[in-house]
Amino acid sequence: MSFTLPSGRIEDLDTPDAHITLIRSQWREFAAFAWKKYSTDGRGAIVIDLRNAEKSSGNLHVPTFYVADGSERLSARGGWPNAEIEDVIKEYDPKLDVVFLVLRLDGDVFHYNASDEPTPPDAGEQSRSRKKK
């Protein structure tokens, strides 16, 4: 998964307020994606990779992917960034919450445990229904 935003500076997306705005503006898609990946791969987090964002054709393309707990992808990344994030992954409720890891430009990683409407299962169902039409 990835998303594209109207052109802007990637640095403008790399603040806590901008992270929250981004999550809220893309919630339905993020929640559906998280539910689909949880259903097939298990607990994990959506990673928003600001470090590898690219500008092209007047848009900003931001890579976004799911990393499941215990997966090869997680092993290749050296595990969860810290014990706090590892605990969040073990404890979140996938029927209500989505865990996000934001890879910041300065090398730091911020995490968010977010809930909104529709819930991840509802967003997943709505996404499947739209694709059938």
GUNU-130352 format. One record per residue: x, y, z of N, C-alpha, C, O in turn; residue in three letters. Coordinates in nm, 4 decimals. Atoms other than C-alpha are relative to their C-alpha. Example, Ala and Ser with C-alpha at 12.3 -4.5 7.8 and 13.67 -1.06 7.14 Angstrom:
! residues 2
NODE     n_px     n_py     n_pz    ca_px    ca_py    ca_pz     c_px     c_py     c_pz     o_px     o_py     o_pz residu
NODE   0.0890  -0.1190   0.0000   1.2300  -0.4500   0.7800   0.0900   0.1200   0.0000   0.1936   0.1181   0.0665    ALA
NODE  -0.0820  -0.1190  -0.0060   1.3670  -0.1060   0.7140  -0.0770   0.1090   0.0730  -0.0261   0.2198   0.0899    SER
***
This chain:
! residues 133
NODE     n_px     n_py     n_pz    ca_px    ca_py    ca_pz     c_px     c_py     c_pz     o_px     o_py     o_pz residu
NODE   0.0855  -0.1175   0.0000   0.0000   0.0000   0.0000   0.0896   0.1231   0.0000   0.1990   0.1225   0.0564    MET
NODE  -0.0664  -0.1296  -0.0073   0.1092   0.3537  -0.0545  -0.1086   0.1031  -0.0231  -0.2208   0.0690  -0.0605    SER
NODE   0.0971  -0.1048   0.0288  -0.0639   0.6842  -0.0849   0.0720   0.1163  -0.0626   0.1930   0.1336  -0.0476    PHE
NODE  -0.0539  -0.1147   0.0698  -0.0161   0.9949  -0.2882  -0.0739   0.1233   0.0472  -0.1965   0.1230   0.0588    THR
NODE   0.0560  -0.1264  -0.0448  -0.0714   1.3493  -0.1694   0.0372   0.1096  -0.0994   0.1384   0.0990  -0.1687    LEU
NODE  -0.0394  -0.1135   0.0842  -0.0761   1.6771  -0.3600   0.1386   0.0491   0.0418   0.1768   0.0402   0.1585    PRO
NODE  -0.1377  -0.0415  -0.0236   0.2714   1.8177  -0.3886   0.0135   0.0871   0.1235  -0.0715   0.1707   0.1540    SER
NODE  -0.0331  -0.0764  -0.1184   0.4249   1.9591  -0.0792   0.1381  -0.0418   0.0446   0.2038  -0.1222  -0.0217    GLY
NODE  -0.1306   0.0367  -0.0532   0.7371   1.9336   0.1284  -0.0181  -0.1176   0.0950  -0.1053  -0.1148   0.1818    ARG
NODE   0.0085   0.1169  -0.0877   0.7916   1.5972   0.2950   0.0230   0.0411   0.1452  -0.0336  -0.0180   0.2372    ILE
NODE  -0.0274  -0.0478  -0.1356   0.9254   1.7876   0.5949  -0.1276   0.0470   0.0695  -0.1390   0.0384   0.1918    GLU
NODE   0.1251  -0.0474  -0.0576   0.5765   1.9319   0.6435  -0.0861  -0.1144   0.0540  -0.1733  -0.0918   0.1379    ASP
NODE   0.0718   0.1173  -0.0499   0.4423   1.5774   0.6997   0.0660  -0.0593   0.1242   0.0081  -0.1459   0.1897    LEU
NODE  -0.0790   0.0647  -0.1037   0.7067   1.4988   0.9599  -0.0093   0.0719   0.1348   0.0922   0.1040   0.1966    ASP
NODE   0.0241  -0.0542  -0.1337   0.5508   1.6494   1.2722  -0.1122  -0.0831   0.0619  -0.1925  -0.1413  -0.0110    THR
NODE   0.1091   0.0767  -0.0622   0.3224   1.4830   1.5285  -0.1389   0.0447  -0.0458  -0.2246  -0.0398  -0.0713    PRO
NODE   0.1308  -0.0477   0.0460   0.0287   1.7049   1.4258  -0.0289  -0.0469  -0.1426  -0.1409  -0.0873  -0.1738    ASP
NODE   0.0182   0.0448   0.1382   0.0827   1.6189   1.0591  -0.0224  -0.1513  -0.0059  -0.0993  -0.1988  -0.0894    ALA
NODE   0.0214   0.1450  -0.0037   0.1050   1.2470   1.1442  -0.1468  -0.0297   0.0314  -0.2104  -0.1109  -0.0358    HIS
NODE   0.1393   0.0215  -0.0404  -0.2337   1.2623   1.3188  -0.0957   0.0414  -0.1122  -0.1924  -0.0292  -0.1408    ILE
NODE   0.0842  -0.0455   0.1108  -0.3869   1.4623   1.0333   0.0014  -0.1017  -0.1132  -0.1032  -0.1323  -0.1705    THR
NODE  -0.0134   0.0999   0.1057  -0.2564   1.2090   0.7825  -0.0783  -0.1265   0.0350  -0.1528  -0.1782  -0.0482    LEU
NODE   0.0712   0.1205  -0.0430  -0.3896   0.9126   0.9817  -0.1512   0.0221  -0.0088  -0.2239  -0.0636  -0.0592    ILE
NODE   0.1443  -0.0284   0.0055  -0.7315   1.0766   1.0158  -0.0509   0.0118  -0.1436  -0.1584  -0.0387  -0.1759    ARG
NODE   0.0463  -0.0227   0.1375  -0.7515   1.1777   0.6488  -0.0039  -0.1298  -0.0818  -0.0807  -0.1403  -0.1774    SER
NODE  -0.0080   0.1270   0.0729  -0.6660   0.8237   0.5308  -0.0569  -0.1161   0.0828  -0.0359  -0.2325   0.0487    GLN
NODE   0.0412   0.1033  -0.0956  -0.8357   0.6356   0.8173  -0.0706  -0.1179  -0.0668  -0.0321  -0.2326  -0.0440    TRP
NODE   0.0795   0.1089   0.0587  -1.0860   0.4336   0.6116   0.0905  -0.0983  -0.0759   0.0769  -0.2197  -0.0607    ARG
NODE  -0.0903   0.0855   0.0768  -0.8140   0.3019   0.3782   0.0994  -0.0715   0.0921   0.1251  -0.1907   0.0754    GLU
NODE  -0.0936   0.0619  -0.0935  -0.5654   0.2414   0.6607  -0.0674  -0.1106   0.0803  -0.0109  -0.2187   0.0969    PHE
NODE   0.0704   0.0979  -0.0826  -0.8237   0.0593   0.8736  -0.0325  -0.1261  -0.0801  -0.0168  -0.2372  -0.0295    ALA
NODE   0.0304   0.1158   0.0852  -0.9319  -0.1661   0.5838   0.1270  -0.0800  -0.0279   0.1260  -0.2029  -0.0214    ALA
NODE  -0.1282   0.0655   0.0280  -0.5686  -0.2425   0.4970   0.0498  -0.0745   0.1243   0.0934  -0.1892   0.1144    PHE
NODE  -0.0465   0.0627  -0.1240  -0.4787  -0.3155   0.8610  -0.0812  -0.1256   0.0310  -0.0252  -0.2275   0.0714    ALA
NODE   0.0843   0.1159  -0.0288  -0.7759  -0.5497   0.9021   0.0311  -0.1158  -0.0951   0.0389  -0.2314  -0.0533    TRP
NODE  -0.0333   0.1034   0.0980  -0.6939  -0.7365   0.5814   0.1321  -0.0683   0.0376   0.1417  -0.1910   0.0375    LYS
NODE  -0.1315   0.0564  -0.0329  -0.3304  -0.7814   0.6835  -0.0021  -0.0739   0.1344   0.0624  -0.1777   0.1487    LYS
NODE   0.0144   0.0704  -0.1278  -0.4200  -0.8732   1.0433  -0.0652  -0.1360  -0.0243  -0.0228  -0.2363   0.0331    TYR
NODE   0.0734   0.1234   0.0268  -0.6610  -1.1362   0.9079   0.0873  -0.1061  -0.0665   0.0679  -0.2255  -0.0437    SER
NODE  -0.0860   0.0963   0.0701  -0.3928  -1.2964   0.6903   0.1353  -0.0217   0.0664   0.1905  -0.1316   0.0603    THR
NODE  -0.1375   0.0074  -0.0518  -0.0660  -1.2209   0.8722   0.0112   0.0067   0.1517   0.1159  -0.0260   0.2075    ASP
NODE  -0.0038  -0.0119  -0.1463  -0.1577  -1.1604   1.2373   0.0298   0.1419   0.0453   0.0349   0.2349  -0.0353    GLY
NODE  -0.0258  -0.1308  -0.0612  -0.0827  -0.8730   1.4731   0.1171   0.0690  -0.0656   0.2133   0.0051  -0.1082    ARG
NODE  -0.1098  -0.0746   0.0586   0.1346  -0.5971   1.3413  -0.0310   0.1480  -0.0044  -0.1194   0.1968   0.0661    GLY
NODE   0.0127  -0.1457   0.0091   0.1642  -0.2333   1.2447   0.0109   0.0446  -0.1451   0.0783  -0.0181  -0.2268    ALA
NODE  -0.0169  -0.0673   0.1282   0.1237  -0.0112   0.9419   0.1188   0.0944   0.0147   0.1236   0.1764   0.1064    ILE
NODE  -0.1188  -0.0851  -0.0005   0.4556   0.1557   0.8668  -0.0174   0.1074  -0.1066  -0.0399   0.0771  -0.2237    VAL
NODE   0.0038  -0.1144   0.0911   0.4451   0.5034   0.7110   0.1444   0.0467  -0.0137   0.2030   0.1001   0.0805    ILE
NODE  -0.1432  -0.0194   0.0219   0.7883   0.5488   0.5580   0.0289   0.1369  -0.0620   0.0446   0.1490  -0.1835    ASP
NODE  -0.0306  -0.1348   0.0487   0.8546   0.9220   0.5312   0.1415   0.0089  -0.0552   0.1694   0.0934  -0.1404    LEU
NODE  -0.1404  -0.0030   0.0440   1.2261   0.8480   0.4793   0.0148  -0.0303  -0.1491   0.1092   0.0158  -0.2133    ARG
NODE  -0.0087   0.0391   0.1409   1.1567   0.7017   0.1351  -0.1101   0.0612  -0.0854  -0.1401   0.0112  -0.1938    ASN
NODE   0.1018  -0.0701   0.0787   0.8849   0.9408   0.0194   0.0672   0.0647  -0.1209   0.1828   0.1066  -0.1148    ALA
NODE  -0.0540  -0.0570   0.1228   0.9308   1.0697  -0.3345  -0.1005   0.0959  -0.0618  -0.2218   0.0775  -0.0516    GLU
NODE   0.0826  -0.0931   0.0770   0.8015   1.3609  -0.5371   0.0087  -0.0380  -0.1461   0.1163  -0.0654  -0.1992    LYS
NODE   0.0020   0.0193   0.1448   0.6903   1.3025  -0.8928  -0.1323   0.0509  -0.0546  -0.2368   0.0373   0.0090    SER
NODE   0.1195  -0.0521   0.0678   0.4446   1.4635  -1.1321  -0.0857   0.0875   0.0907  -0.2085   0.0818   0.0849    SER
NODE   0.0737  -0.0920  -0.0861   0.3486   1.7223  -0.8733  -0.0657  -0.0638   0.1202  -0.1449   0.0013   0.1884    GLY
NODE   0.0566   0.0693  -0.1146   0.2573   1.4621  -0.6103   0.1100  -0.0559   0.0887   0.2245  -0.0734   0.0469    ASN
NODE  -0.0898   0.0595  -0.0979   0.4190   1.3199  -0.3020  -0.0457  -0.1432   0.0236  -0.1586  -0.1650   0.0677    LEU
NODE   0.0304   0.1423  -0.0145   0.4274   0.9374  -0.2921   0.0677  -0.0500   0.1277   0.1896  -0.0389   0.1416    HIS
NODE  -0.0527   0.0458  -0.1279   0.4690   0.7864   0.0573  -0.0198  -0.1514   0.0116  -0.1339  -0.1975   0.0169    VAL
NODE   0.0128   0.1452  -0.0169   0.5449   0.4115   0.0898  -0.0615  -0.0330   0.1361  -0.0256   0.0247   0.2387    PRO
NODE   0.0689   0.0435  -0.1196   0.3223   0.2416   0.3427  -0.0169  -0.1511  -0.0094  -0.0604  -0.2027  -0.1123    THR
NODE   0.0079   0.1454   0.0040   0.3316  -0.1254   0.4359  -0.0299  -0.0542   0.1391  -0.0216   0.0182   0.2383    PHE
NODE   0.0355   0.0661  -0.1256   0.2318  -0.3724   0.7066   0.1141  -0.0916   0.0405   0.1693  -0.1642  -0.0422    TYR
NODE  -0.0989   0.0918  -0.0545   0.4792  -0.5517   0.9277  -0.0684  -0.0803   0.1100  -0.1188  -0.0242   0.2073    VAL
NODE   0.0643   0.0883  -0.0978   0.3454  -0.8520   1.1187   0.1008  -0.0470   0.1042   0.2184  -0.0684   0.0747    ALA
NODE  -0.0825   0.0514  -0.1084   0.4801  -0.9656   1.4520   0.0477  -0.1403  -0.0356  -0.0315  -0.2234  -0.0799    ASP
NODE  -0.0559   0.1306   0.0276   0.7125  -1.2633   1.4078   0.0287  -0.0280  -0.1465   0.0694  -0.1390  -0.1810    GLY
NODE  -0.0187   0.0211   0.1442   0.7395  -1.2139   1.0301   0.1463   0.0129  -0.0413   0.2298   0.0649   0.0327    SER
NODE  -0.1337  -0.0173   0.0572   1.0476  -1.2328   0.8112   0.0314   0.1476  -0.0197   0.1439   0.1925   0.0018    GLU
NODE  -0.0193  -0.1442   0.0221   0.9951  -0.8660   0.7274   0.0433   0.0667   0.1303   0.1309   0.1532   0.1288    ARG
NODE  -0.0387  -0.0562  -0.1294   1.0175  -0.7816   1.0989   0.1424  -0.0417   0.0358   0.2209   0.0401   0.0838    LEU
NODE  -0.1366   0.0466  -0.0273   1.3295  -0.9949   1.1393   0.1016   0.0771  -0.0830   0.2072   0.1160  -0.0330    SER
NODE  -0.0905  -0.0738   0.0888   1.4890  -0.8220   0.8400   0.0205   0.1428   0.0475   0.1248   0.2027   0.0214    ALA
NODE  -0.0089  -0.1365  -0.0527   1.4190  -0.4874   1.0100   0.0685   0.0024   0.1365   0.0878   0.1098   0.1935    ARG
NODE  -0.0659   0.0064  -0.1296   1.5901  -0.6080   1.3294  -0.0974   0.0003   0.1176  -0.0584   0.0301   0.2305    GLY
NODE   0.1009   0.0034  -0.1055   1.2656  -0.6439   1.5264  -0.0673   0.1354   0.0170  -0.0408   0.2302  -0.0570    GLY
NODE   0.0688  -0.1267  -0.0293   1.0413  -0.3754   1.6727   0.1026   0.0995   0.0529   0.1990   0.0592   0.1181    TRP
NODE  -0.1002  -0.1002  -0.0390   1.2255  -0.0470   1.7379   0.0307   0.0059   0.1493   0.1423   0.0403   0.1881    PRO
NODE  -0.0263  -0.0022  -0.1442   1.1837  -0.0723   2.1162  -0.1052  -0.0838   0.0725  -0.2031  -0.1287   0.0129    ASN
NODE   0.0891   0.0845  -0.0813   1.0119  -0.2607   2.4003  -0.1401   0.0594   0.0113  -0.2383  -0.0146   0.0175    ALA
NODE   0.1313  -0.0640  -0.0096   0.7305  -0.0066   2.4239  -0.0860  -0.0350  -0.1216  -0.2033  -0.0692  -0.1067    GLU
NODE   0.0738   0.0339   0.1217   0.6280  -0.0673   2.0612  -0.0324  -0.1493  -0.0009  -0.1420  -0.1886  -0.0407    ILE
NODE   0.0259   0.1443  -0.0078   0.6624  -0.4426   2.1108  -0.1199  -0.0288   0.0904  -0.2029  -0.1136   0.0576    GLU
NODE   0.1143   0.0161  -0.0908   0.4185  -0.4183   2.4043  -0.1302   0.0468  -0.0640  -0.2335  -0.0187  -0.0500    ASP
NODE   0.1201  -0.0506   0.0673   0.1729  -0.2072   2.2024  -0.0499  -0.1030  -0.1006  -0.1705  -0.1261  -0.1098    VAL
NODE   0.0375   0.1006   0.0994   0.1749  -0.4726   1.9274  -0.0678  -0.1188   0.0680  -0.1659  -0.1719   0.0160    ILE
NODE   0.0569   0.1140  -0.0716   0.1004  -0.7465   2.1805  -0.1358   0.0308   0.0630  -0.2166  -0.0598   0.0833    LYS
NODE   0.1175  -0.0350  -0.0798  -0.1783  -0.5528   2.3544  -0.1134   0.0691  -0.0758  -0.2246   0.0751  -0.0235    GLU
NODE   0.1071  -0.0745   0.0666  -0.3760  -0.3572   2.0920  -0.1157  -0.0930  -0.0379  -0.0975  -0.2140  -0.0511    TYR
NODE   0.1186   0.0753   0.0399  -0.7287  -0.4677   1.9971  -0.0212   0.0206  -0.1495  -0.0675   0.1274  -0.1895    ASP
NODE   0.0094  -0.0181   0.1450  -0.7271  -0.5274   1.6183  -0.1412   0.0270  -0.0507  -0.1582   0.0748  -0.1629    PRO
NODE   0.1383  -0.0286   0.0415  -1.1084  -0.5019   1.6072  -0.0348   0.1474   0.0179  -0.1350   0.1949  -0.0355    LYS
NODE   0.0263  -0.1412  -0.0269  -1.0855  -0.1403   1.7282   0.1146   0.0923  -0.0395   0.0921   0.2083  -0.0741    LEU
NODE  -0.1192  -0.0841   0.0104  -0.7306  -0.0144   1.6833   0.0861  -0.0360  -0.1210   0.0804  -0.1471  -0.1737    ASP
NODE  -0.1061   0.0211   0.0985  -0.4592   0.0260   1.4223   0.1260   0.0615   0.0584   0.1247   0.1750   0.1061    VAL
NODE  -0.1293  -0.0505  -0.0468  -0.0954   0.0624   1.5235   0.0760   0.0509  -0.1221   0.0864  -0.0169  -0.2243    VAL
NODE  -0.0791  -0.0633   0.1060   0.1121   0.2974   1.3094   0.1409   0.0248   0.0507   0.1601   0.0667   0.1649    PHE
NODE  -0.1378  -0.0409  -0.0246   0.4885   0.3375   1.3003   0.0350   0.0999  -0.1092   0.0207   0.0708  -0.2279    LEU
NODE  -0.0399  -0.1026   0.0963   0.6089   0.6566   1.1351   0.1522   0.0087   0.0023   0.2124   0.0445   0.1036    VAL
NODE  -0.1456  -0.0094   0.0136   0.9673   0.6414   1.0104   0.0324   0.1434  -0.0359   0.0101   0.1874  -0.1487    LEU
NODE  -0.0235  -0.1433   0.0151   1.0761   1.0005   1.0566   0.1295   0.0287  -0.0751   0.2194  -0.0550  -0.0825    ARG
NODE  -0.1162  -0.0409   0.0785   1.3283   1.1889   0.8485   0.1283   0.0057   0.0817   0.2370  -0.0137   0.0272    LEU
NODE  -0.1190  -0.0103  -0.0852   1.5644   1.2314   1.1455   0.0474  -0.1355   0.0523   0.1400  -0.1416   0.1332    ASP
NODE  -0.0392   0.1336  -0.0424   1.5878   0.8528   1.1942  -0.0819  -0.0531   0.1173  -0.0736  -0.1717   0.1492    GLY
NODE   0.0833   0.0414  -0.1122   1.3449   0.8426   1.4874  -0.1223  -0.0765  -0.0514  -0.1548  -0.0709  -0.1701    ASP
NODE   0.1239   0.0700   0.0328   1.0318   0.6252   1.4933  -0.1047   0.0416   0.1024  -0.0846   0.0257   0.2228    VAL
NODE   0.1136  -0.0311  -0.0871   0.7022   0.7510   1.6347  -0.1031  -0.1099  -0.0195  -0.1157  -0.1656  -0.1286    PHE
NODE   0.1086   0.0968   0.0144   0.4164   0.5130   1.7073  -0.1292   0.0575   0.0540  -0.1308   0.1400   0.1454    HIS
NODE   0.1341  -0.0441  -0.0369   0.0444   0.5678   1.7379  -0.0888  -0.1234   0.0052  -0.0811  -0.2098  -0.0822    TYR
NODE   0.1034   0.1017  -0.0085  -0.2315   0.3345   1.8531  -0.1310   0.0755  -0.0188  -0.1784   0.1407   0.0741    ASN
NODE   0.1134  -0.0849   0.0361  -0.5350   0.4868   1.6789  -0.1285  -0.0806  -0.0128  -0.1278  -0.1971  -0.0524    ALA
NODE   0.1345   0.0550   0.0177  -0.9083   0.4170   1.6832  -0.0865   0.1085  -0.0620  -0.0694   0.2268  -0.0323    SER
NODE   0.0924  -0.0939   0.0614  -1.1796   0.5796   1.4743  -0.1133  -0.0808  -0.0604  -0.1177  -0.2030  -0.0468    ASP
NODE   0.1094   0.0649   0.0719  -1.4915   0.5009   1.2769   0.0260   0.0123  -0.1482   0.0702   0.1184  -0.1924    GLU
NODE   0.0477   0.1308  -0.0388  -1.5375   0.2821   1.0900   0.1108  -0.0814   0.0661   0.2294  -0.0530   0.0490    PRO
NODE  -0.0983   0.0891  -0.0611  -1.3695   0.0094   1.2933   0.0741  -0.0740  -0.1107   0.0245  -0.0807  -0.2232    THR
NODE  -0.0718   0.0746   0.1044  -1.1070  -0.1945   1.1069  -0.0834  -0.1103  -0.0676  -0.0810  -0.1196  -0.1904    PRO
NODE   0.0801   0.1006   0.0722  -1.3447  -0.4902   1.0427  -0.1066   0.0627  -0.0895  -0.1301   0.0146  -0.2003    PRO
NODE   0.1012  -0.0668   0.0820  -1.6175  -0.2532   0.9184   0.0619   0.0642  -0.1234   0.0049   0.0574  -0.2323    ASP
NODE  -0.0690  -0.0608   0.1146  -1.3722  -0.0667   0.6968   0.0399  -0.1070  -0.1011   0.0299  -0.0863  -0.2221    ALA
NODE  -0.0354   0.1110   0.0884  -1.2517  -0.3990   0.5579  -0.1195  -0.0492  -0.0786  -0.1092  -0.0736  -0.1988    GLY
NODE   0.1227   0.0445   0.0671  -1.6079  -0.5076   0.4793  -0.0451   0.1027  -0.1038  -0.0832   0.0659  -0.2149    GLU
NODE   0.0393  -0.1051   0.0943  -1.6882  -0.1728   0.3165   0.0913   0.0002  -0.1223   0.0454   0.0203  -0.2347    GLN
NODE  -0.0952   0.0040   0.1112  -1.3737  -0.1990   0.1053  -0.0292  -0.1178  -0.0932  -0.0254  -0.1031  -0.2154    SER
NODE   0.0343   0.1180   0.0824  -1.4662  -0.5504  -0.0129  -0.1297   0.0253  -0.0783  -0.1402  -0.0125  -0.1949    ARG
NODE   0.1277  -0.0288   0.0663  -1.8212  -0.4328  -0.0937   0.0190   0.0957  -0.1168  -0.0424   0.0773  -0.2219    SER
NODE  -0.0259  -0.0954   0.1082  -1.6914  -0.1387  -0.3023   0.0683  -0.0679  -0.1179   0.0399  -0.0359  -0.2333    ARG
NODE  -0.0729   0.0672   0.1079  -1.4600  -0.3676  -0.4995  -0.0896  -0.0940  -0.0796  -0.0633  -0.1194  -0.1971    LYS
NODE   0.0909   0.0916   0.0696  -1.7459  -0.6050  -0.5864  -0.0899   0.0727  -0.0985  -0.1409   0.0122  -0.1928    LYS
NODE   0.0913  -0.0769   0.0858  -1.9468  -0.3257  -0.7494   0.0631   0.0311  -0.1329   0.0006   0.0951  -0.2174    LYS
***
